[in-house]
Amino acid sequence: MADSQSASRLARIPASVSRVHLVGVGGTAMAALAGMLADRGFSVTGSDNQLYEPTLSLLKNSRVELMTGFSPANLSPAPDLAVVGNVIVPTNPEAVALIASPIPYLSMPEALWHFFLKDRRVLMVAGTHGKTTSTAIMAHVLEAAGRDPSLLVGGVASDFGSNYRLGGGEDFVIEGDEYDTAFFDKGPKFLHYGARGAIITAVEFDHADIYRDLDHVKSSFRALVEQMDASRVLAVCADFPHALEVSAGTRSRRLTYGLREGEYRATEITVGADGARFSVTRGSDRIHEAIHLPIGGRMNVANALGVYVLLNAFGVSGDEIAAGLRTFKGVVRRQQVIGEAAGVTVVDDFAHHPTAIGVTLEAIAERFPGRRILAAFEPRSNTARRNVFQDAFAAAFDRASRVYLGPVYFKENDPIAPGERLETGALASAIGARGPHAAACASNDEILERMLADARDGDVALFMSNGPFDGLKERFLAALRDK
């Protein structure tokens, strides 16, 4: 699991810990860890500059004492242990004070391992796309099968109303992120979890703020694969060639799956207003038919198939898996219908990578056939704000009727040089040349104004961002209701 430096940090954990402080508690995984520690009876405090929903509500409901801003004063009285989130830079004043103090500290993945994972069977989902949904699916299927799993996922799982749960069963289901661990550990987080079984959903270039190029991304997944010995199971989506490439030399039991390629395939796929239906084929043999998944989209069918393959390898029957899939409620902010007014359906989605945007629009088009899609997109992630996907974004919006591009999200002390930023004006022209009407908007208020002017009965308004998007979806829905 851990390298020598990680082992040294873990060795510094006091024999008795009662108070834990989290620096950068507002991150999705950090907030979940805070809640889990509080549920286990620890006294938990946490500091951060900004807290957004749904994380804010999750923290307030989990008995975590919140401190606004970063300061050495947050470390007084001294906690028994501190956990440092990966958004914290070494010049952060609280981090500087922590390193200079005798307080032992860990990264979030190290703390997860020590307090929650080391005595469980860890089942993990990794990959560029579909991690959150696949993780939530797996936990729900295990819960429906009576296995009482624990869970940590990068979104709010609707079946549990939270992004974490602590169960009494053997399994801990976790989303494995390839993002770096902490400023003192630049390796990917998923290397710390010691997964007995793992899914790799896809491998593509992302996280341009920490990865130089696709080969750099692939090196992290190769490191994960190299950790997995013959006692472990690895399910790999064969529809993504780079996922097959990085896993080719694994010592583990590798099972491949996909919609087009793989030992296991989803066949006889139908998608409609009530979700998706598919059969599972192994080679030329149909091993399960007419599985119903209430959430639509072919990518979600692939996500469900990956869960089917991995859990089946660990002894969960096909019938148990199908029964769990049939009652899955989805994940907040993943193709989530948040309301309807004036005949317009409003959908919220987390998509921010060209591949994710494309499959999301495809899924919405299949779910709402014949209806116009008005798609608003905020370039907010550290990759989306860069011009590395300038061309790829142009093709991602083909299924939309109208596209509204928000201004590139600006961060304080932004490390992205002006010449490296996404050019939304050029992108709007490129999208328009392919068919959809596209506008590069100077503000989120302009998006709201344009969408309200364009919207008509029967439309689907889709808002895509990995952040709060200035409350645009809620403001749009409220304005429709006031019409």
C-alpha positions in Angstrom: 0.0 0.0 0.0 2.3 2.7 1.3 5.8 3.8 0.4 8.4 4.3 3.1 7.5 7.9 3.7 3.8 7.0 4.0 4.7 4.1 6.4 6.7 6.6 8.5 3.8 9.0 8.7 1.4 6.2 9.7 3.8 5.0 12.4 3.6 8.5 14.0 -0.1 8.1 14.7 -0.6 8.1 18.5 -1.9 5.0 20.1 -4.9 7.0 21.4 -6.6 9.5 19.1 -9.6 11.4 20.2 -9.4 14.8 18.3 -8.7 15.0 14.5 -8.4 18.2 12.5 -8.8 18.3 8.7 -7.1 21.0 6.8 -9.1 21.6 3.6 -12.2 19.9 4.8 -14.4 21.2 2.0 -13.3 18.7 -0.6 -15.7 15.9 -1.4 -13.6 13.1 0.0 -12.3 15.2 2.9 -15.8 16.0 3.9 -16.7 12.3 3.8 -13.7 11.4 5.9 -14.7 14.1 8.4 -18.2 12.6 8.6 -16.9 9.1 8.9 -14.5 10.0 11.7 -17.3 11.8 13.6 -19.6 8.8 13.2 -16.9 6.7 14.7 -16.9 8.9 17.8 -13.9 11.1 17.2 -14.1 14.8 17.9 -13.6 16.4 14.5 -12.8 19.9 13.4 -12.1 21.2 9.9 -11.0 24.3 8.1 -11.5 25.7 4.6 -11.9 29.0 2.7 -15.0 28.1 0.8 -17.7 25.5 1.3 -20.3 24.6 -1.4 -23.4 22.5 -1.5 -23.9 19.6 -1.1 -20.7 19.4 0.9 -21.7 22.2 3.3 -24.9 20.4 4.3 -23.2 17.1 4.7 -20.7 18.6 7.1 -23.3 20.4 9.1 -25.2 17.2 9.5 -22.2 15.2 10.6 -21.2 17.0 13.9 -18.0 18.5 12.4 -16.9 21.8 13.9 -16.1 24.1 10.9 -13.6 26.9 10.9 -13.6 29.5 8.2 -10.3 30.3 6.6 -6.8 28.9 7.2 -4.8 30.0 10.2 -2.3 28.6 12.7 -4.9 29.4 15.3 -7.0 26.5 13.9 -4.4 24.2 15.4 -5.0 25.4 19.0 -5.7 23.5 21.1 -3.5 21.0 19.3 -5.4 18.0 17.8 -4.0 14.5 18.3 -3.8 14.1 14.5 -4.2 16.3 11.4 -5.3 15.3 7.9 -4.2 17.5 5.0 -6.3 17.7 1.8 -4.7 17.7 -1.6 -5.9 21.3 -2.4 -3.6 22.5 0.4 -0.3 24.1 -0.9 2.9 24.0 1.1 2.7 27.8 1.6 -0.7 27.6 3.2 -0.3 29.3 6.6 -2.0 26.5 8.4 0.1 23.9 6.7 3.3 25.9 7.4 2.3 25.9 11.1 1.4 22.2 11.1 4.7 21.1 9.6 6.6 23.2 12.1 4.6 21.7 15.0 4.9 18.3 16.7 1.4 17.4 15.5 1.4 14.2 13.5 -0.2 14.5 10.1 -1.4 12.3 7.2 -2.9 12.7 3.8 -6.5 11.9 3.3 -5.8 8.5 1.6 -3.4 7.5 4.4 -6.0 8.4 7.0 -8.7 6.4 5.2 -6.4 3.4 5.1 -5.5 3.6 8.7 -8.9 4.2 10.2 -11.3 2.4 7.7 -9.7 0.3 5.0 -7.0 -1.9 6.3 -9.3 -4.4 7.8 -11.9 -4.5 5.0 -12.0 -6.0 1.5 -11.6 -2.9 -0.7 -13.5 -2.8 -4.0 -12.5 0.3 -6.0 -13.5 2.1 -9.1 -10.8 4.0 -11.0 -10.8 5.6 -14.4 -11.2 8.9 -16.3 -15.0 8.6 -16.6 -17.8 7.0 -14.7 -16.1 6.5 -11.4 -18.7 8.1 -9.2 -21.7 6.5 -10.8 -20.0 3.0 -10.9 -19.0 3.3 -7.2 -22.5 4.3 -6.2 -24.0 1.4 -8.3 -21.6 -1.1 -6.7 -22.4 0.0 -3.1 -26.2 -0.1 -3.8 -26.0 -3.5 -5.4 -24.1 -4.9 -2.4 -26.6 -3.3 0.0 -29.5 -4.7 -1.9 -27.9 -8.1 -1.7 -27.7 -7.8 2.1 -23.9 -7.3 2.3 -24.1 -4.1 4.3 -21.0 -2.4 2.6 -19.2 0.8 3.6 -18.9 3.5 0.9 -16.9 6.6 0.0 -17.8 8.2 -3.3 -17.2 11.5 -5.0 -20.8 12.6 -5.1 -24.0 12.2 -3.2 -25.4 8.7 -3.8 -29.2 9.1 -4.0 -29.8 5.6 -2.5 -27.9 6.6 0.7 -28.5 10.4 0.7 -24.8 10.9 1.3 -21.3 10.5 -0.2 -20.3 7.9 2.5 -21.7 5.2 4.7 -20.2 2.9 7.3 -21.6 -0.6 7.1 -21.0 -3.7 9.1 -20.1 -5.9 6.2 -16.8 -7.1 4.8 -16.7 -4.8 1.8 -15.6 -1.1 1.5 -16.5 0.3 -1.8 -14.5 3.4 -2.8 -13.9 5.7 -5.7 -10.3 5.7 -6.6 -9.0 9.0 -7.9 -5.9 9.5 -10.0 -5.5 13.0 -8.7 -2.4 13.6 -6.5 -2.5 12.7 -2.8 -1.1 15.8 -1.0 1.7 18.4 -1.4 4.0 16.0 0.4 2.9 13.0 -1.7 2.4 13.7 -5.4 1.5 10.1 -6.3 -2.2 9.3 -7.2 -4.6 8.7 -4.3 -5.7 5.3 -5.5 -2.3 3.8 -4.8 -3.1 4.0 -1.0 -6.2 1.9 -0.9 -4.9 -1.6 -1.4 -7.9 -2.7 -3.6 -8.7 -6.5 -3.7 -10.9 -5.8 -6.7 -10.8 -2.8 -9.0 -12.6 -1.5 -12.1 -10.8 0.7 -14.6 -13.6 2.4 -16.5 -11.4 4.4 -19.0 -8.0 6.0 -19.4 -7.8 9.3 -21.2 -5.9 12.6 -20.7 -7.3 14.7 -17.9 -6.1 16.8 -14.9 -3.8 18.9 -17.0 -2.7 20.8 -13.9 -0.8 17.8 -12.6 -0.3 15.5 -15.6 1.9 16.6 -18.5 0.3 14.4 -21.1 -1.5 11.1 -21.7 1.6 9.0 -21.1 2.0 10.7 -17.7 -1.7 9.7 -16.9 -1.0 6.1 -18.1 2.0 5.9 -15.8 -0.2 6.3 -12.8 -2.6 3.6 -13.9 0.3 1.3 -14.6 1.5 1.8 -11.0 -2.0 0.8 -9.8 -2.0 -2.3 -12.0 1.5 -3.2 -10.8 0.2 -3.2 -7.2 -2.3 -5.9 -8.0 -1.0 -9.5 -7.6 -2.6 -12.8 -8.5 -5.0 -12.8 -5.6 -6.8 -9.7 -6.9 -9.3 -9.0 -9.6 -9.2 -6.3 -12.2 -12.2 -5.5 -14.5 -11.1 -3.3 -17.5 -13.3 -1.5 -20.0 -12.1 -2.7 -23.4 -13.9 0.1 -25.2 -11.0 2.4 -24.1 -7.7 1.1 -25.7 -5.5 2.9 -23.2 -7.2 1.1 -20.4 -6.3 -2.2 -22.0 -2.8 -1.0 -22.7 -2.0 -0.1 -19.1 -3.4 -3.3 -17.7 -1.9 -5.7 -20.3 0.9 -6.9 -18.0 -1.1 -7.4 -14.8 -0.5 -10.3 -12.6 -4.1 -10.1 -11.3 -7.1 -11.9 -12.8 -8.1 -9.4 -15.6 -11.6 -9.5 -16.9 -12.5 -7.2 -19.9 -15.9 -5.8 -20.6 -17.5 -3.2 -22.9 -20.3 -2.2 -25.2 -18.2 -2.9 -28.3 -15.2 -5.0 -27.1 -14.3 -7.3 -24.3 -14.9 -10.8 -22.9 -18.1 -9.6 -21.4 -20.4 -7.3 -23.4 -23.6 -5.5 -22.9 -25.9 -6.4 -25.8 -29.6 -5.8 -26.8 -29.3 -2.3 -25.3 -32.4 -0.2 -25.3 -32.7 3.3 -23.8 -35.8 5.3 -23.1 -37.6 7.5 -20.6 -37.6 4.7 -18.0 -33.9 4.1 -18.2 -31.9 1.4 -20.0 -32.2 -2.3 -20.6 -29.5 -4.7 -21.6 -28.3 -8.3 -21.6 -24.9 -9.6 -20.6 -23.0 -11.8 -23.1 -19.8 -13.7 -22.5 -18.2 -14.7 -25.7 -21.1 -16.1 -27.7 -23.2 -17.0 -24.6 -25.9 -14.8 -23.2 -25.5 -15.1 -19.4 -28.1 -12.7 -18.3 -30.9 -10.9 -20.1 -33.2 -8.0 -19.8 -31.4 -6.2 -17.0 -33.2 -2.9 -16.1 -31.1 0.1 -15.1 -33.4 3.1 -14.2 -30.8 5.7 -15.1 -30.3 6.1 -18.9 -27.3 6.5 -21.1 -25.1 3.9 -22.8 -22.1 5.0 -20.7 -24.1 4.1 -17.6 -24.8 0.7 -19.1 -21.1 0.2 -19.4 -20.7 1.4 -15.8 -23.3 -1.2 -14.7 -21.6 -3.9 -16.7 -18.3 -3.2 -15.0 -19.9 -3.6 -11.6 -21.6 -6.8 -12.8 -18.3 -8.3 -13.9 -16.4 -7.4 -10.8 -19.0 -8.4 -8.2 -19.8 -11.6 -10.0 -16.1 -12.5 -9.7 -16.4 -12.0 -5.9 -19.4 -14.4 -5.7 -22.4 -12.0 -6.0 -24.9 -13.8 -8.3 -26.2 -12.4 -11.5 -29.7 -12.3 -10.1 -28.6 -10.4 -7.0 -26.7 -7.9 -9.2 -29.7 -7.4 -11.6 -32.1 -6.9 -8.6 -29.8 -4.2 -7.2 -29.4 -2.5 -10.6 -33.2 -2.4 -11.0 -33.6 -0.2 -7.9 -30.6 2.1 -8.3 -31.6 5.8 -7.9 -28.5 7.5 -9.4 -26.1 10.1 -8.2 -26.8 13.8 -7.5 -25.6 16.0 -10.4 -25.3 13.1 -12.8 -28.1 13.7 -15.4 -30.2 14.8 -12.5 -33.6 16.3 -13.3 -34.0 19.1 -10.8 -37.4 20.3 -12.0 -39.7 21.3 -14.8 -41.5 24.6 -15.5 -43.2 26.1 -18.6 -42.8 22.8 -20.3 -39.0 22.9 -20.0 -37.1 20.1 -18.2 -34.0 21.3 -16.3 -31.1 18.8 -15.9 -27.9 19.2 -13.9 -24.8 17.3 -14.7 -21.1 17.3 -13.6 -19.7 16.8 -17.1 -16.5 18.8 -17.8 -14.4 16.5 -20.1 -15.2 16.3 -23.9 -15.9 12.6 -23.7 -18.2 13.1 -20.7 -20.1 16.0 -22.3 -20.6 14.0 -25.5 -22.0 10.9 -23.8 -24.1 13.0 -21.5 -25.7 14.8 -24.4 -26.2 11.4 -26.1 -27.9 10.1 -23.0 -30.2 13.1 -22.7 -31.1 12.8 -26.4 -32.1 9.2 -26.0 -33.9 9.9 -22.7 -35.9 12.8 -24.2 -36.2 11.9 -27.9 -37.4 14.6 -30.3 -36.8 17.4 -27.8 -34.4 20.3 -28.3 -31.5 20.4 -25.9 -30.3 23.8 -24.7 -26.8 23.1 -23.2 -25.0 25.5 -20.9 -21.3 24.7 -20.1 -18.9 26.3 -17.7 -15.2 25.7 -18.4 -14.2 25.4 -14.7 -12.0 22.3 -14.1 -8.2 22.7 -14.3 -8.3 20.9 -17.6 -11.4 22.4 -19.2 -10.0 25.9 -18.5 -7.0 25.1 -20.7 -6.9 24.9 -24.5 -5.7 21.3 -24.5 -9.3 20.2 -25.5 -10.0 23.2 -27.8 -10.7 21.0 -30.8 -12.2 18.0 -28.8 -14.8 20.3 -27.2 -16.1 21.4 -30.6 -17.3 17.9 -31.4 -18.7 17.1 -28.0 -21.8 19.3 -28.4 -23.2 17.8 -31.6 -26.4 16.5 -30.0 -27.3 19.9 -28.6 -29.6 22.4 -30.5 -28.2 25.4 -28.7 -25.0 25.8 -26.7 -24.2 28.6 -24.2 -20.5 28.8 -23.2 -19.8 30.5 -19.9 -16.6 32.5 -19.4 -13.5 30.5 -18.4 -13.6 30.3 -14.6 -10.9 32.4 -13.1 -9.0 31.4 -10.0 -7.1 33.7 -7.7 -3.4 33.5 -8.6 -4.5 31.6 -11.7 -1.5 29.5 -12.9 -2.9 29.3 -16.4 -1.2 31.8 -18.7 -3.6 33.7 -21.0 -2.2 32.0 -24.1 -3.0 28.6 -22.6 -6.7 29.3 -21.8 -9.6 27.9 -23.6 -10.9 30.3 -26.3 -14.6 30.2 -25.9 -15.2 32.5 -28.9 -13.3 30.3 -31.2 -15.0 27.3 -29.6 -18.5 28.7 -30.2 -17.6 29.2 -33.9 -16.3 25.7 -34.2 -19.4 24.3 -32.6 -21.6 26.4 -34.8 -19.8 25.1 -37.9 -20.8 21.6 -37.0 -24.5 22.5 -36.6 -25.7 23.6 -33.2 -26.2 27.3 -32.6 -23.5 28.4 -30.1 -22.8 31.5 -28.2 -19.7 32.5 -26.1 -21.3 34.5 -23.2 -19.5 37.2 -21.3 -21.1 36.3 -18.0 -23.4 33.7 -16.4 -26.1 36.4 -16.3 -25.9 36.5 -20.1 -26.3 32.7 -20.3 -29.4 33.1 -18.1 -30.8 35.9 -20.3 -30.2 34.0 -23.6 -31.6 30.7 -22.4 -34.8 32.3 -21.0 -35.3 34.1 -24.3 -34.7 30.9 -26.3 -36.5 28.3 -24.2 -39.8 27.0 -25.3 -42.3 24.3 -24.4 -40.7 20.8 -24.8 -37.1 21.9 -24.4 -34.5 20.2 -22.1 -32.2 22.7 -20.5 -28.9 21.0 -19.5 -26.4 22.7 -17.2 -22.8 21.2 -17.1 -20.1 22.2 -14.7 -18.0 20.6 -12.0 -18.8 23.5 -9.7 -21.9 25.4 -8.5 -22.2 27.4 -11.9 -23.3 30.5 -10.0 -26.6 28.9 -9.1 -27.6 29.2 -12.7 -29.8 26.1 -13.0 -31.8 27.1 -9.9 -32.1 30.7 -11.1 -33.2 29.5 -14.6 -35.8 27.2 -13.1 -37.1 29.9 -10.8 -37.4 32.4 -13.6 -39.4 29.8 -15.7 -41.8 29.4 -12.8 -42.3 33.1 -12.5 -43.2 33.5 -16.2 
